[in-house]
Amino acid sequence: MNSSKIGWVTDSTATLSADFIKKHNIHVVPLYVIFGETSYKENIEIGSKEFYKKLAESKTLPKTSQPSPGEMIELFQELKGKYERVIAIHVTGALTGAYSGALSAAAETGVDTFVLDSQIGSFPLGKMVERAVELEQQGKSYEDIVAEIKTYPAKARLFLTPGSLEQLHKGGRVTGTQAVFATLLNMKVVMKFDEGRAVLSDKVRSHKRAIGKMVDYLEEEKSHVKEVTVIHADNLKEATSWQTELEKQFKDISISITELSPVPGSHTGRGTVGLAWLGE
């Protein structure tokens, strides 16, 4: 057993590079995308490119699923033989069961584990894992790392203007009345995360105004933001154009581009764009 190292766990909605996962031995639990009768492990059996192609061609909307209790228990049994302590950082528990699954698996296997509900997903979730691992690299104690990462959810932001209100509605992410109301009036919506839940923060008359709203949110917080990503779902052209504009407006902030992975993309639809960051 390697007592000097922490076992790190997250799930496939975190946008971590393959190099980072390999270098730091991150255990990534896959969530599932289901087309008809066939389920695919996110980022293992289906990547973003193939997923969005399939989504465009599919007559029925895909469903998503959390890892099974058995998969979680198997992972924690494996970790038990390698580490004395584990830190698991997962996508918001309000939308999927990865967080509760990790809690249950840790309890059942007796692994000393701290499980963080990130209350968000995608890029901010990935940044939480990166920063937490960085703290370990700096020689911080397990207790100090846990104390620090508990502050992360309050600093995380993810704003999206969905490409498909129909998908949001069918996935149970907004109520029918809101979806119909927005469609009838030809409105655009901005979605944000509030205490882990996806909520409609703004209804505006045009896509341009939706983009403007998200930029306003960044403007409000820019003093403690060093890195922002433009999120997109099979919409690289708009994301690249927006990145260029943001780089001119926010010269002290690093602006990257991140594609929404299959599970969240199943709910927001192709064409989605947004902004995300983890404040300092």
PADRENFI-114518 format. One record per residue (C-alpha): x, z, y. Coordinates in steps of 0.05 Angstrom, whole numbers, always signed. Example, Ala and Ser with C-alpha at 12.3 -4.5 7.8 and 13.67 -1.06 7.14 Angstrom:
# residues 2
+--------+--------+--------+
|      x |      z |      y |
+--------+--------+--------+
|   +246 |   +156 |    -90 |
|   +273 |   +143 |    -21 |
+--------+--------+--------+
This chain:
# residues 280
+--------+--------+--------+
|      x |      z |      y |
+--------+--------+--------+
|     +0 |     +0 |     +0 |
|    +25 |    -18 |    +69 |
|     +7 |    +44 |   +111 |
|    +42 |    +19 |   +174 |
|     -6 |    -39 |   +183 |
|    -80 |    -44 |   +197 |
|   -125 |    -90 |   +157 |
|   -161 |   -137 |   +205 |
|   -230 |   -166 |   +191 |
|   -276 |   -211 |   +232 |
|   -325 |   -267 |   +217 |
|   -326 |   -343 |   +223 |
|   -362 |   -344 |   +290 |
|   -298 |   -319 |   +323 |
|   -259 |   -378 |   +351 |
|   -190 |   -361 |   +324 |
|   -137 |   -413 |   +310 |
|   -115 |   -424 |   +238 |
|    -44 |   -406 |   +259 |
|    -66 |   -339 |   +288 |
|   -107 |   -322 |   +226 |
|    -49 |   -338 |   +180 |
|     +5 |   -305 |   +222 |
|    -32 |   -239 |   +229 |
|    -67 |   -241 |   +161 |
|   -137 |   -237 |   +191 |
|   -192 |   -232 |   +138 |
|   -247 |   -278 |   +162 |
|   -315 |   -269 |   +130 |
|   -354 |   -335 |   +130 |
|   -426 |   -341 |   +153 |
|   -469 |   -396 |   +124 |
|   -504 |   -458 |   +151 |
|   -560 |   -484 |   +107 |
|   -585 |   -556 |   +107 |
|   -645 |   -560 |    +60 |
|   -624 |   -530 |     -6 |
|   -549 |   -534 |     +7 |
|   -511 |   -478 |    +40 |
|   -441 |   -486 |    +70 |
|   -390 |   -433 |    +89 |
|   -377 |   -440 |   +163 |
|   -308 |   -469 |   +179 |
|   -290 |   -472 |   +105 |
|   -340 |   -519 |    +73 |
|   -365 |   -548 |   +139 |
|   -327 |   -554 |   +205 |
|   -356 |   -569 |   +274 |
|   -345 |   -644 |   +272 |
|   -381 |   -654 |   +205 |
|   -435 |   -603 |   +224 |
|   -455 |   -638 |   +289 |
|   -456 |   -705 |   +255 |
|   -501 |   -676 |   +201 |
|   -545 |   -643 |   +254 |
|   -555 |   -709 |   +291 |
|   -576 |   -743 |   +226 |
|   -619 |   -687 |   +197 |
|   -695 |   -690 |   +202 |
|   -701 |   -615 |   +192 |
|   -664 |   -561 |   +231 |
|   -611 |   -521 |   +194 |
|   -617 |   -447 |   +179 |
|   -562 |   -395 |   +180 |
|   -546 |   -336 |   +136 |
|   -501 |   -276 |   +136 |
|   -450 |   -260 |    +81 |
|   -479 |   -227 |    +20 |
|   -468 |   -152 |     +8 |
|   -427 |   -170 |    -54 |
|   -379 |   -214 |    -14 |
|   -368 |   -158 |    +36 |
|   -356 |   -105 |    -18 |
|   -308 |   -152 |    -55 |
|   -267 |   -160 |    +10 |
|   -265 |    -85 |    +24 |
|   -244 |    -71 |    -48 |
|   -186 |   -119 |    -37 |
|   -168 |    -86 |    +29 |
|   -169 |    -17 |     -3 |
|   -109 |    -36 |    -45 |
|    -69 |    -60 |    +15 |
|    -84 |    -17 |    +75 |
|   -101 |    +55 |    +91 |
|   -143 |    +35 |   +150 |
|   -184 |    -25 |   +171 |
|   -212 |    -50 |   +237 |
|   -270 |   -100 |   +233 |
|   -295 |   -135 |   +295 |
|   -360 |   -175 |   +285 |
|   -410 |   -220 |   +319 |
|   -468 |   -184 |   +352 |
|   -508 |   -142 |   +302 |
|   -572 |   -160 |   +340 |
|   -570 |   -232 |   +313 |
|   -537 |   -228 |   +245 |
|   -518 |   -177 |   +192 |
|   -442 |   -183 |   +189 |
|   -433 |   -119 |   +228 |
|   -481 |    -77 |   +185 |
|   -453 |   -110 |   +123 |
|   -383 |    -87 |   +141 |
|   -408 |    -16 |   +154 |
|   -442 |    -14 |    +86 |
|   -383 |    -44 |    +49 |
|   -334 |     +5 |    +81 |
|   -378 |    +64 |    +62 |
|   -389 |    +39 |     -9 |
|   -315 |    +27 |    -22 |
|   -290 |    +88 |    +15 |
|   -243 |    +48 |    +61 |
|   -226 |    +84 |   +126 |
|   -255 |    +32 |   +174 |
|   -275 |    +25 |   +246 |
|   -328 |    -29 |   +255 |
|   -340 |    -56 |   +325 |
|   -405 |    -92 |   +343 |
|   -377 |   -141 |   +394 |
|   -448 |   -151 |   +421 |
|   -429 |   -224 |   +429 |
|   -396 |   -281 |   +390 |
|   -353 |   -344 |   +395 |
|   -295 |   -343 |   +445 |
|   -303 |   -271 |   +470 |
|   -305 |   -245 |   +398 |
|   -241 |   -283 |   +382 |
|   -207 |   -255 |   +445 |
|   -226 |   -184 |   +423 |
|   -191 |   -195 |   +357 |
|   -130 |   -225 |   +392 |
|   -124 |   -168 |   +441 |
|   -134 |   -115 |   +387 |
|    -78 |   -146 |   +345 |
|    -34 |   -149 |   +406 |
|    -43 |    -74 |   +416 |
|    -19 |    -63 |   +345 |
|    +41 |   -108 |   +359 |
|    +57 |    -63 |   +419 |
|    +61 |     -4 |   +373 |
|     -4 |    +30 |   +394 |
|    -34 |    +80 |   +345 |
|    -98 |    +65 |   +306 |
|   -135 |   +117 |   +349 |
|   -111 |    +85 |   +414 |
|   -130 |    +15 |   +390 |
|   -200 |    +39 |   +371 |
|   -208 |    +74 |   +439 |
|   -187 |    +10 |   +475 |
|   -229 |    -39 |   +436 |
|   -292 |     +3 |   +446 |
|   -288 |    -19 |   +520 |
|   -288 |    -93 |   +502 |
|   -363 |   -108 |   +492 |
|   -379 |    -87 |   +564 |
|   -327 |   -136 |   +590 |
|   -349 |   -196 |   +549 |
|   -391 |   -253 |   +577 |
|   -422 |   -314 |   +545 |
|   -470 |   -360 |   +584 |
|   -500 |   -422 |   +553 |
|   -549 |   -476 |   +574 |
|   -577 |   -497 |   +507 |
|   -580 |   -570 |   +486 |
|   -645 |   -558 |   +447 |
|   -699 |   -509 |   +466 |
|   -735 |   -530 |   +402 |
|   -677 |   -504 |   +360 |
|   -674 |   -439 |   +400 |
|   -749 |   -430 |   +390 |
|   -749 |   -446 |   +315 |
|   -689 |   -401 |   +304 |
|   -728 |   -344 |   +336 |
|   -680 |   -340 |   +394 |
|   -733 |   -348 |   +448 |
|   -808 |   -339 |   +446 |
|   -853 |   -400 |   +440 |
|   -885 |   -389 |   +507 |
|   -817 |   -390 |   +542 |
|   -795 |   -453 |   +506 |
|   -861 |   -489 |   +520 |
|   -861 |   -465 |   +592 |
|   -791 |   -490 |   +605 |
|   -805 |   -557 |   +571 |
|   -870 |   -570 |   +607 |
|   -839 |   -559 |   +675 |
|   -777 |   -598 |   +655 |
|   -735 |   -536 |   +668 |
|   -667 |   -517 |   +644 |
|   -650 |   -447 |   +621 |
|   -587 |   -405 |   +622 |
|   -579 |   -357 |   +564 |
|   -535 |   -295 |   +566 |
|   -521 |   -235 |   +521 |
|   -550 |   -168 |   +542 |
|   -531 |   -110 |   +497 |
|   -521 |   -158 |   +440 |
|   -586 |   -196 |   +448 |
|   -592 |   -268 |   +471 |
|   -637 |   -269 |   +532 |
|   -659 |   -321 |   +582 |
|   -626 |   -300 |   +647 |
|   -647 |   -360 |   +690 |
|   -696 |   -417 |   +692 |
|   -676 |   -473 |   +739 |
|   -700 |   -542 |   +756 |
|   -640 |   -583 |   +735 |
|   -580 |   -584 |   +690 |
|   -536 |   -584 |   +752 |
|   -568 |   -519 |   +776 |
|   -558 |   -488 |   +708 |
|   -484 |   -504 |   +712 |
|   -483 |   -476 |   +783 |
|   -514 |   -410 |   +759 |
|   -460 |   -401 |   +707 |
|   -406 |   -415 |   +758 |
|   -439 |   -362 |   +804 |
|   -432 |   -310 |   +748 |
|   -358 |   -327 |   +742 |
|   -349 |   -324 |   +818 |
|   -377 |   -252 |   +817 |
|   -327 |   -229 |   +765 |
|   -266 |   -273 |   +779 |
|   -223 |   -215 |   +805 |
|   -216 |   -187 |   +735 |
|   -217 |   -251 |   +694 |
|   -152 |   -287 |   +674 |
|   -179 |   -335 |   +622 |
|   -245 |   -373 |   +616 |
|   -268 |   -424 |   +566 |
|   -318 |   -480 |   +573 |
|   -361 |   -477 |   +511 |
|   -394 |   -539 |   +485 |
|   -433 |   -564 |   +424 |
|   -412 |   -636 |   +410 |
|   -408 |   -648 |   +485 |
|   -333 |   -655 |   +498 |
|   -342 |   -706 |   +554 |
|   -381 |   -659 |   +599 |
|   -338 |   -600 |   +579 |
|   -274 |   -637 |   +600 |
|   -305 |   -659 |   +666 |
|   -328 |   -588 |   +680 |
|   -259 |   -560 |   +661 |
|   -227 |   -604 |   +714 |
|   -276 |   -580 |   +768 |
|   -266 |   -507 |   +750 |
|   -190 |   -514 |   +752 |
|   -196 |   -536 |   +824 |
|   -244 |   -480 |   +843 |
|   -210 |   -423 |   +805 |
|   -135 |   -435 |   +812 |
|   -114 |   -366 |   +786 |
|   -155 |   -372 |   +722 |
|   -134 |   -409 |   +658 |
|   -190 |   -455 |   +636 |
|   -194 |   -478 |   +564 |
|   -246 |   -515 |   +522 |
|   -279 |   -486 |   +459 |
|   -328 |   -521 |   +412 |
|   -386 |   -478 |   +389 |
|   -379 |   -467 |   +314 |
|   -435 |   -488 |   +266 |
|   -474 |   -422 |   +261 |
|   -487 |   -413 |   +336 |
|   -492 |   -489 |   +344 |
|   -549 |   -487 |   +294 |
|   -589 |   -446 |   +343 |
|   -571 |   -477 |   +410 |
|   -567 |   -551 |   +390 |
|   -522 |   -610 |   +407 |
|   -506 |   -619 |   +480 |
|   -502 |   -545 |   +495 |
|   -451 |   -524 |   +548 |
|   -431 |   -457 |   +574 |
|   -378 |   -409 |   +600 |
|   -347 |   -350 |   +566 |
|   -293 |   -297 |   +580 |
|   -269 |   -228 |   +563 |
|   -253 |   -190 |   +627 |
|   -189 |   -150 |   +636 |
+--------+--------+--------+
